[in-house]
Amino acid sequence: MGEIIDGKKVSEELLGEIKLKVEAAEVKYGKKPALTVILVGDNPASKVYVGSKEKKALEIGFNSTVVRLSAETTAEELSAKIKELNENDSVDAILLQLPLPKGLNGDEFVGKISPEKDVDGFHPQNLGKLMTNTNPSAVACTPLGVIKLLEKYDVEVEGKNCVVVGRSNIVGKPLAQLLLNLNGTVIMAHSKTKNLPEVTRQADILISAVGRKNLITKDMVKQGAVVVDVGILKDENGKLFGDVDFENVKEVASLITPVPGGVGPMTIACLMSNTLDLFLKRQEARAGAAGAAK
Ligand code: NDP
């Protein structure tokens, strides 16, 4: 029977560490990290996500601001707002909540955020640095959360067969790249993959990021594999579940994440961790520039 990876516990530990670092930073620099989230329109799920990000940011001692723009916001207005936040010295991290309303292209506007303030790591410059393994300002929060969980449970990636099911720009692709950077042997599977069970059975580390109930069944998992379920779905009663047939797969996995309580809480903790990192990098850059000017 596989051990359950407790993402809630790991995320709470991480948030506790961040809180202490924020207190220390406040003493050292006389200020707190500042996260600004831009929410455009009235998407109900986005409103909930933004609300929980704001709450968590305030809880751990950040300055947290939500810029709420109407669904009728024009491309020019959104560009001007992002430019203003890029130039605002008191903002350390900017998150543009996606999806944007019809007519506004998310990728285009993410590309307008200053890479040094791009807390989601979605700016092309940060994605390029992830690909070349050359220190991006930030790495996408969900993939980063998965890696932190693997680290916490002493899962060695180097030399392992890693199968990532799902190839979105926000989860599958950055996650596959992180695993490759850790010297895993990575296969990416997607909706056009032929014979998915044959592919997933090769995995020492199997990660599913699709959003389809019971996509990953017991017969698709090698005995002893580590199984990470990124998928989040809701049934008609509001109960959450993931891509993996958890009850049966846990009989063959050595380690497995539940849904809820697995990857989900790590995503928000990594958003906070990225905000702190961006703040510290900006403070250090400023101290370096002041030192050089002396
Ligand atoms: P997308 O819809 O953008 O991507 C889904 C991916 O799954 C695509 O690459 C698609 O392939 C692939 N896919 C679809 N059907 C199949 C199939 N039958 N077999 C194999 N692959 C398939 O989703 P996201 O990446 O944004 O999110 C994935 C899941 O993760 C969702 O459930 C989402 O709610 C959840 N999520 C969870 C987070 C968390 O914090 N835990 C954060 C972000 C997302 P193709 O490219 O060929 O279309």
Residues whose N, C-alpha, C, O or C-beta is under 5 A from the ligand:
A	BS01	NDP	T142 G166 R167 S168 V171 G172 A189 H190 S191 K192 A209 V210 G211 V230 G231 I232 V263 G264 T267
